Amino acid sequence: MWERGRTNFALLQRRVTAGRWLLRLVHDCPAHDVLFDLLVDAGGEVVLDLPLSEQRARLE
């Protein structure tokens, strides 16, 4: 969940427990996937031992 250009975990928690207000929150506060680490690449290769620059290249 984004708020003013930053992630906001509290908004995500509110959305998870929204109950009957969920549809409104889905519209007002859309959720996004943010990947910040890569353990296995798209081909299934474990990349933990690769240099960070190579891990980042595969993530991008």
SULQUIRA-V141677 format. One record per run of one state. SS is the DSSP state (alpha for helix, beta for strand, coil for the rest). FROM is the first residue (numbers start at 1). TO is the last residue. Records with the same first field share a line. If there is no record, write none. Layout:
# SULQUIRA-V141677
SS: FROM-TO, FROM-TO
This chain:
# SULQUIRA-V141677
coil: 1-1, 4-5, 8-8, 17-18, 29-39, 41-45, 47-51, 60-60
beta: 2-3, 6-7, 40-40, 46-46
alpha: 9-16, 19-28, 52-59
